[in-house]
């Protein structure tokens, strides 16, 4: 079934203008959180969601502790972000909530904007009501609620087409990374540091190669980052 789907998809990409492809074709193979990891593993040999789960267990709490206890006290922007997170998170607990907090802190740490990754809509918003012209062309997470912590569902947008309109936060995050690799999309410059750190720390951690387009981040403005394995500060891996 996978190879039949793959042949059909490649045929359409070869003989049609990608801008004219129907939304249901773009949705393949990311339309199902259960099916998409199988397609991704067949394409790349990498168990993306499995890697994420294992590395999150190994490194997630350590990274979050590093950000909150070492980085936050030294950085005014991080301190403001941390205070805002604690206010909107309230008493919510759990692995998914910790990942949300970690991701928001990483965006601030790398001086990248939350709105470049998250698009917020009303919690009752239907898929057909999303104003896609306001959504980035690159893969984006659409949050159905006032914040990541209050939202009960998420959507994934790719090229301003809704790929999936009712998924959990962790599934949406993994599907977003799968879409970058399945469709060979560079990480956008406005999210380059955050996404590459997540890729190396939690998803595949390659020793070589990058999804960041050349010259998208100037060397003189390139931030240091916690090492994906140790949590120590050092130059961002290239």
N, C-alpha and C positions, 0 to 999 in steps of 0.2 A: 504494500500500500504506500509506504514511504517513497519508494523509487518511482512509482507511477505518479504520485503527487509532484515529486521533484521534476520529472520530465515535463509535466504539464506546465509547471511554473516557469521553468527555463525557456520553454517554447514561447510562452506569452512575453517574457522579457526580451527574447531575441527578435520577435516579429511585431512588437507593438511599442509605441512610444510609452515609456514608463509613466509619463504625466497623464496618459489616457487609460491606464489600467483601472479596472473596476475596484471599488473598495473591498469587496469580498476576496479578491485575489491578493491584495496587500495583506489582508488578515491572515492568509496562510503563511507560515505554519504557526502563527502566534495567537490564533483565536481561542485556543484552549490551554489553560495552565497545566492540564494533565498531558496533553498531546505534545505541546511545544518542546518540553525537555527531551522527548524521544527524538524529534526531528533534529534538534540542536546537537544531540550526542552523536547521531548518525552523520551529520555534516562535519563535525569538528573533532569527535572523539573525546569531548570534554563533557563531564556531568556538571553543568553550570550550577544548577540549584543544589546538587549534592555538595559541590565544593563550597558554595556559599554557606550552607548549614554547618558543615564541619568547621570551616574557618571562623564562622561566627561564634561557635562554641569555644574555640581555642583562643580567639583574639578579641572578640567583641567587647567583653566586659573590661578587659585590660585597656583597650583603646579608649573606651568611654571614660574610664577612671583617669586616664592620662589627660584627656581633654578637659575634664571638669576640675581636676585637682592641680594640674601643672600649668595648663595653657590659660584657662579662664582667669585666674588671679593676675596674670601678667598682661592681659590684653583687654582694653576697654570695650571694643566691639564684641568680643566673645563674652565678656561679662554681661553686656546688655542682652545679647542673644540668649544666654543661659537663664537670665532672670525672666525673660519673656517665655521661654520654654517651660520653666517651672510654674509660671502663672497659668498658662493654657493647658498644661498637662495635668495639673491637679493631682489627684490620687491614682490616676491611671498607671498600671504597672504591667510588666510582661516583656517578653523578648521583642515583640513588634514595636512596642512603645520605646524601648531602649534604642532600637535601630533608627527610629524617627529622630530621636534626640541626637544621636551620634551623627546622622546625616546633616541635620540643621547646623550643628556645631562645626562640622567639616566644611560646609559651604562658607561659613563666616571665617573660619581659620584660613581658608585659601582666598578670602576676599572675593567670593563669587556669589551671585545673587540668587536668592531662593526662587524668585519668579521665573528664572531661566529654566528651572527644573519642574516646578509645581505650578499648575494653573488651577485656581480655586473657583468652584461653581457652587450653587445652592445645593443643599443636601437632598432636595427633591427633584433636582434637575434630571431630565430624561436625556438619553443619548442624542436624540434629534434636536434637542434644545441647546446643546453646547455651541457656542459661537466660535467655530473652528478657525475663523479668520484671525482671531486673537491668540491662537495657540502657535507655538514655534513649529517650524517645518521638521525639525529634528524630533526624535522620540521624546515625549513629554508625559508626565504623570498628571492626570486630572483628578483633583481632590474634590469629592462631593461633600463639602462641609466647610466650616469657617477655618478649620485648621486640620493638620494631619492627625491630631489626637482625637478630635471629635468626629472625624469622618468614619462612616461605617463601610463605605465602598469607594473604589477608585476606578478610573478608566485609563486606558493607554491610547495615546494618539501618535500616529506616524504619518508624516507628510500631510498633516491635517486631515487624516482619516482615522476614525475610531476603530481600533483593532479589537479591543475588548472593553465592554462597558459595565462590567460588574465583577470586580476582582478584589482580593485583599491587598494590603500594602506590600507585603513581602512578594506575593505573586506578581504584582505590577512592577516592582523594582527588578525582579529577575527577568520578566518579559522585556523590559526596557533594554537591559543589557543584551539579551538574546537578539533583539531587533538590530542593535548596532553591528553585531557580527554576522547575522544572517543576511543582511542587506549591505554589508561592507560600508557602513557609514562612519565617517570620522567623528570623534567627540567634538562638539562645538567649542570654540575657543573660550566662551564665557563660562564653561563648565569643565574645561580640560583637566585641571588639577584634581578636582574632586572625583570625577569619573575615573581617571586613570588610577588614582590611589585606591578607590574601591575595587577596580578591576584587579589590581595586583595584590591587594591585601585579602580580598574575600572570594574572588571568582576564579582566576586562573593563574595569577602571579607569574607571567612569563619573564624569563631573564632577558629576552630581546624582543624588539618590536613594540609598536605603540599604535593606539587608535587616534592619537592627537595629530592633526595636520601640521606639517612643517611650518615653522614661523608663526604658529597660532598663539604661542606664549613667548614673549621676548625674554632672553636669558637674564637680563638685568632686573626683570620684575618677577622672575620665577621664584616662588616661595619654597622654603624648606618644609619638610613634612615629617610626621612621625614615621619611622621605618615600619613597613608593613608587617614585619615579623617581631621586632623587638620593642617598638613603641618609642625608640629613641629618636631625637631630632637628627636630621641629616639632609643632604641635598635630595631633591625629588628625583626618583629614578627616571632615566631617559629611555 
